[in-house]
Amino acid sequence: MEKINIICVDDQPEVLDSVLRDLRPLNSCFRLEGVESASECRELLEEFDQDGELTGLIISDHVMPGGSGVELLGGIAKDDRFAGTRKILLTGQATRTLSRPSMTHTLTTIWKSPGIPPFSLRPPANC
């Protein structure tokens, strides 16, 4: 079985490394990729799509230079090729703006940073 891709996006290398480290238990089933900008994420997503690879999840920082995580994930949500891709916004700045119906429709969930929520990450049993 081919691994499904998870892309993590954060312009701060130490935060990106921390998120990828927290997701490491999922390595047996998923391919973890880290990028530092929205444009890098879009490029990688296009590359995966052209290669026929699936991207199951994108975890993006909220505030980044050159484009916010909200803009990135919102744009991806509008692309039918990625209709099944889950989207998580990682933010330390949860505001009322993020609770608008248009945003909650776009995002799978919002995680307060720093780090992954306090639950155990384990790969699926059938992996």
Kinemage of the C-alpha trace (Angstrom):
@kinemage 1
@onewidth
@group {chain A} dominant
@subgroup {mainchain}
@vectorlist {calphas} color= white
{ca met a 1} P 0.000 0.000 0.000
{ca glu a 2} L 1.328 3.428 -0.968
{ca lys a 3} L 1.694 5.911 1.857
{ca ile a 4} L -0.632 8.899 1.991
{ca asn a 5} L 1.078 12.287 2.334
{ca ile a 6} L 0.788 14.668 5.266
{ca ile a 7} L 2.134 18.164 4.633
{ca cys a 8} L 3.050 20.470 7.520
{ca val a 9} L 3.543 24.181 6.803
{ca asp a 10} L 5.228 26.608 9.184
{ca asp a 11} L 7.665 29.443 8.522
{ca gln a 12} L 9.396 28.883 11.874
{ca pro a 13} L 11.770 25.911 11.508
{ca glu a 14} L 11.684 25.055 15.213
{ca val a 15} L 7.870 24.865 15.219
{ca leu a 16} L 7.839 22.866 11.978
{ca asp a 17} L 10.383 20.415 13.424
{ca ser a 18} L 8.323 20.081 16.603
{ca val a 19} L 5.100 19.312 14.711
{ca leu a 20} L 6.861 16.770 12.487
{ca arg a 21} L 8.422 15.154 15.561
{ca asp a 22} L 4.999 14.923 17.226
{ca leu a 23} L 3.598 13.246 14.097
{ca arg a 24} L 6.457 10.732 13.840
{ca pro a 25} L 4.364 7.844 15.275
{ca leu a 26} L 2.344 8.010 12.040
{ca asn a 27} L 5.419 7.394 9.847
{ca ser a 28} L 4.566 3.731 9.285
{ca cys a 29} L 1.391 4.681 7.369
{ca phe a 30} L 1.943 8.218 6.196
{ca arg a 31} L 4.719 10.141 4.474
{ca leu a 32} L 5.444 13.305 6.452
{ca glu a 33} L 6.671 16.372 4.574
{ca gly a 34} L 7.537 19.781 6.007
{ca val a 35} L 7.646 23.068 4.110
{ca glu a 36} L 8.190 26.631 5.267
{ca ser a 37} L 5.736 28.620 3.132
{ca ala a 38} L 2.338 28.536 1.476
{ca ser a 39} L 3.951 28.636 -1.971
{ca glu a 40} L 6.160 25.626 -1.145
{ca cys a 41} L 3.061 23.778 0.036
{ca arg a 42} L 1.190 24.503 -3.188
{ca glu a 43} L 4.210 23.357 -5.243
{ca leu a 44} L 4.535 20.119 -3.268
{ca leu a 45} L 0.796 19.483 -3.463
{ca glu a 46} L 0.917 19.925 -7.258
{ca glu a 47} L 3.915 17.594 -7.489
{ca phe a 48} L 2.123 14.903 -5.478
{ca asp a 49} L -0.996 15.306 -7.612
{ca gln a 50} L 0.969 15.056 -10.870
{ca asp a 51} L 2.648 11.883 -9.553
{ca gly a 52} L -0.760 10.398 -8.664
{ca glu a 53} L -0.041 10.533 -4.937
{ca leu a 54} L -2.719 11.329 -2.357
{ca thr a 55} L -2.431 14.031 0.255
{ca gly a 56} L -4.638 13.177 3.207
{ca leu a 57} L -3.848 16.071 5.525
{ca ile a 58} L -2.358 19.550 5.492
{ca ile a 59} L -1.472 21.193 8.801
{ca ser a 60} L -0.706 24.877 8.307
{ca asp a 61} L 0.447 27.682 10.527
{ca his a 62} L -1.945 30.621 10.617
{ca val a 63} L 0.361 33.625 10.248
{ca met a 64} L 3.164 33.338 7.686
{ca pro a 65} L 4.953 35.779 5.405
{ca gly a 66} L 3.610 35.723 1.855
{ca gly a 67} L 0.186 34.299 2.686
{ca ser a 68} L -1.795 33.143 5.676
{ca gly a 69} L -2.692 29.570 6.486
{ca val a 70} L -6.352 30.536 6.146
{ca glu a 71} L -5.762 31.701 2.560
{ca leu a 72} L -3.708 28.593 1.759
{ca leu a 73} L -6.208 26.097 3.157
{ca gly a 74} L -9.160 28.025 1.749
{ca gly a 75} L -7.657 27.903 -1.733
{ca ile a 76} L -6.975 24.184 -1.442
{ca ala a 77} L -10.543 23.595 -0.247
{ca lys a 78} L -11.864 25.160 -3.467
{ca asp a 79} L -9.853 22.755 -5.652
{ca asp a 80} L -11.911 19.637 -6.421
{ca arg a 81} L -8.738 17.532 -6.758
{ca phe a 82} L -8.212 17.901 -3.023
{ca ala a 83} L -11.802 17.537 -1.835
{ca gly a 84} L -10.831 14.616 0.426
{ca thr a 85} L -7.794 16.350 1.920
{ca arg a 86} L -8.308 17.309 5.572
{ca lys a 87} L -7.110 20.745 6.621
{ca ile a 88} L -5.932 21.814 10.062
{ca leu a 89} L -4.990 25.363 11.000
{ca leu a 90} L -2.317 25.607 13.698
{ca thr a 91} L -2.587 28.933 15.490
{ca gly a 92} L -1.769 30.744 18.671
{ca gln a 93} L -4.125 33.527 17.601
{ca ala a 94} L -7.582 31.970 17.463
{ca thr a 95} L -9.951 34.856 16.866
{ca arg a 96} L -13.580 35.399 15.980
{ca thr a 97} L -12.495 35.677 12.340
{ca leu a 98} L -11.675 31.962 12.411
{ca ser a 99} L -15.115 31.033 13.683
{ca arg a 100} L -16.969 32.500 10.691
{ca pro a 101} L -19.086 29.858 8.945
{ca ser a 102} L -16.993 30.186 5.771
{ca met a 103} L -13.856 29.283 7.724
{ca thr a 104} L -15.327 26.408 9.681
{ca his a 105} L -16.618 25.017 6.375
{ca thr a 106} L -13.074 25.162 4.898
{ca leu a 107} L -11.160 23.734 7.848
{ca thr a 108} L -11.366 20.290 9.364
{ca thr a 109} L -10.309 21.714 12.722
{ca ile a 110} L -8.203 24.389 14.406
{ca trp a 111} L -5.399 23.454 16.799
{ca lys a 112} L -4.018 25.957 19.243
{ca ser a 113} L -0.250 26.121 18.995
{ca pro a 114} L 2.324 25.309 20.073
{ca gly a 115} L 2.268 21.652 19.236
{ca ile a 116} L -0.098 18.828 18.547
{ca pro a 117} L -3.182 18.335 20.746
{ca pro a 118} L -2.617 16.283 23.883
{ca phe a 119} L -3.789 12.915 22.635
{ca ser a 120} L -1.878 9.860 21.619
{ca leu a 121} L -1.088 9.592 17.915
{ca arg a 122} L -1.047 5.991 16.718
{ca pro a 123} L -1.161 4.636 13.200
{ca pro a 124} L -4.349 2.845 12.161
{ca ala a 125} L -4.409 -0.877 12.940
{ca asn a 126} L -4.739 -1.799 9.256
{ca cys a 127} L -1.637 0.123 8.255
